[in-house]
């Protein structure tokens, strides 16, 4: 059982981190209204040009397009459809991204040299702040689930909160 002093220290740390994060976030007068449920056929979504940074292209002339499906109320999560024609390019993942390949295939090489071919039905995760090389031989269509990583102090606070809630046990599941 934790002491009252330990609990107070933890709460003070969490409150300080939350206050720091609140100062770092710009003030928004009104939050945009988002839908609580979004559904639709992927073939009916309007794909818009999403050019790949020219300096990242290694070969070919890949043409990418994107259609945003949904966005979290806090703007920290986005789900989108993305497609691309043949080519090879480096890609920087600014956000954590989980992809599910819907059509075609892509040959991936991560910055640490891991090689993998992803095809329809495959799911993969790319950590934010990393690079990977993508080689598409014909065409690729994917759904991307993107999440903006928490700042380090908030990540620590979140993990501490979970540790306290679980009485020191490490969680292995998805429940928060």
C-alpha positions as CSV (number, residue, x, y, z in Angstrom):
1,X,0.0,0.0,0.0
2,X,1.3,3.4,-0.9
3,X,1.7,6.1,1.6
4,X,-0.3,9.3,1.6
5,X,2.9,11.3,0.9
6,X,3.7,9.2,-2.2
7,X,0.2,9.7,-3.5
8,X,0.3,13.4,-3.0
9,X,3.7,13.7,-4.7
10,X,2.4,11.8,-7.7
11,X,-0.7,14.0,-7.9
12,X,1.4,17.1,-7.7
13,X,3.7,15.8,-10.4
14,X,0.7,15.0,-12.7
15,X,-0.8,18.4,-12.0
16,X,2.4,20.2,-12.8
17,X,2.8,18.3,-16.1
18,X,-0.8,19.0,-17.1
19,X,-0.3,22.7,-16.3
20,X,2.9,22.7,-18.4
21,X,1.1,21.0,-21.3
22,X,-1.8,23.4,-21.1
23,X,0.6,26.3,-21.5
24,X,2.2,24.7,-24.5
25,X,-1.1,24.3,-26.3
26,X,-2.5,27.3,-28.1
27,X,-5.8,28.7,-26.9
28,X,-8.6,27.8,-29.2
29,X,-11.7,29.9,-28.9
30,X,-14.1,27.2,-30.3
31,X,-13.4,23.6,-30.9
32,X,-14.5,22.4,-34.3
33,X,-17.5,20.2,-34.3
34,X,-16.6,16.6,-35.1
35,X,-18.9,13.7,-35.8
36,X,-19.1,11.0,-33.2
37,X,-19.5,8.3,-35.9
38,X,-18.2,8.4,-39.5
39,X,-18.7,5.7,-42.1
40,X,-18.7,5.4,-45.8
41,X,-17.5,3.4,-48.8
42,X,-13.8,4.0,-49.4
43,X,-14.4,4.1,-53.2
44,X,-16.7,7.1,-52.7
45,X,-14.1,9.2,-50.8
46,X,-12.6,12.1,-52.8
47,X,-8.9,11.5,-53.3
48,X,-6.8,14.7,-53.4
49,X,-3.2,15.2,-54.6
50,X,-0.6,14.6,-51.8
51,X,2.8,15.1,-53.5
52,X,5.8,13.3,-52.1
53,X,8.7,15.6,-51.2
54,X,10.9,15.6,-54.4
55,X,14.1,15.2,-52.4
56,X,12.7,11.9,-50.9
57,X,12.1,10.3,-54.3
58,X,14.8,7.7,-55.2
59,X,13.4,6.5,-58.5
60,X,10.3,6.7,-60.8
61,X,7.6,9.3,-60.6
62,X,5.3,8.2,-57.8
63,X,2.0,10.1,-57.6
64,X,0.3,10.0,-54.2
65,X,-3.2,11.0,-53.2
66,X,-5.1,11.1,-49.9
67,X,-8.6,11.4,-48.6
68,X,-9.2,12.2,-44.9
69,X,-11.8,9.9,-43.5
70,X,-12.0,11.2,-39.9
71,X,-10.1,13.2,-37.3
72,X,-10.2,13.0,-33.5
73,X,-11.7,15.8,-31.6
74,X,-8.3,16.7,-30.1
75,X,-6.6,16.6,-33.6
76,X,-4.2,14.0,-32.2
77,X,-5.6,11.2,-34.4
78,X,-6.4,11.0,-38.2
79,X,-7.7,8.1,-40.3
80,X,-7.1,8.5,-44.0
81,X,-7.0,6.6,-47.3
82,X,-3.8,7.0,-49.3
83,X,-2.8,5.6,-52.7
84,X,0.3,5.9,-54.8
85,X,1.6,4.8,-58.2
86,X,4.9,3.1,-58.9
87,X,8.1,4.5,-57.6
88,X,10.7,4.3,-54.8
89,X,11.0,6.9,-52.1
90,X,12.0,7.6,-48.5
91,X,9.2,8.5,-46.1
92,X,9.4,10.3,-42.8
93,X,6.7,9.3,-40.3
94,X,6.0,12.5,-38.3
95,X,3.2,10.7,-36.4
96,X,2.8,7.1,-35.2
97,X,1.1,5.3,-38.1
98,X,-0.6,2.0,-38.4
99,X,-1.4,1.0,-42.0
100,X,-3.6,-1.7,-43.5
101,X,-2.9,-2.5,-47.1
102,X,-6.1,-2.6,-49.1
103,X,-4.7,-3.1,-52.6
104,X,-1.3,-3.8,-54.2
105,X,1.9,-4.3,-52.4
106,X,4.9,-2.3,-51.1
107,X,8.5,-3.3,-50.3
108,X,9.5,-1.6,-47.1
109,X,13.1,-1.1,-45.7
110,X,13.2,0.5,-42.3
111,X,16.1,2.7,-41.3
112,X,17.6,-0.2,-39.2
113,X,17.6,-2.4,-42.3
114,X,14.5,-4.6,-41.7
115,X,12.9,-5.5,-45.1
116,X,9.3,-6.6,-45.5
117,X,6.8,-6.8,-48.3
118,X,3.3,-5.8,-47.3
119,X,0.3,-6.8,-49.5
120,X,-3.5,-6.6,-49.3
121,X,-4.7,-7.5,-45.8
122,X,-1.3,-6.9,-44.1
123,X,-1.1,-4.5,-41.1
124,X,2.1,-2.7,-40.0
125,X,3.1,0.0,-37.5
126,X,5.6,2.8,-38.0
127,X,6.8,4.8,-35.0
128,X,6.7,8.6,-35.3
129,X,10.0,10.2,-35.9
130,X,11.4,7.4,-38.1
131,X,12.2,6.9,-41.8
132,X,11.5,4.0,-44.1
133,X,12.1,3.4,-47.8
134,X,9.0,2.4,-49.8
135,X,9.2,0.7,-53.2
136,X,5.9,0.3,-55.0
137,X,6.1,-1.7,-58.3
138,X,2.6,-0.9,-59.6
139,X,0.0,0.6,-57.3
140,X,-0.7,0.7,-53.6
141,X,-3.9,1.7,-51.6
142,X,-3.9,1.7,-47.8
143,X,-5.8,3.0,-44.9
144,X,-3.6,4.9,-42.4
145,X,-4.4,5.3,-38.7
146,X,-2.2,8.2,-37.6
147,X,-1.7,9.3,-34.0
148,X,0.3,12.3,-32.8
149,X,2.7,11.1,-30.1
150,X,2.3,12.7,-26.6
151,X,5.2,15.0,-25.5
152,X,7.7,13.0,-23.3
153,X,6.5,14.6,-20.0
154,X,2.9,13.6,-20.7
155,X,4.0,10.1,-21.7
156,X,5.7,9.7,-18.4
157,X,2.7,11.1,-16.5
158,X,0.4,8.8,-18.4
159,X,2.5,5.7,-17.7
160,X,2.8,6.7,-14.0
161,X,-1.0,7.1,-13.8
162,X,-1.5,3.6,-15.3
163,X,1.1,2.2,-12.9
164,X,-0.7,3.7,-9.9
165,X,-4.1,2.5,-11.2
166,X,-2.8,-1.0,-11.6
167,X,-1.1,-1.1,-8.3
168,X,2.4,-1.5,-9.8
169,X,1.5,-4.3,-12.2
170,X,2.5,-3.8,-15.9
171,X,-0.5,-4.0,-18.3
172,X,-0.4,-6.3,-21.3
173,X,-3.8,-5.3,-22.8
174,X,-5.4,-2.4,-24.5
175,X,-7.6,-1.2,-21.6
176,X,-6.5,2.2,-20.3
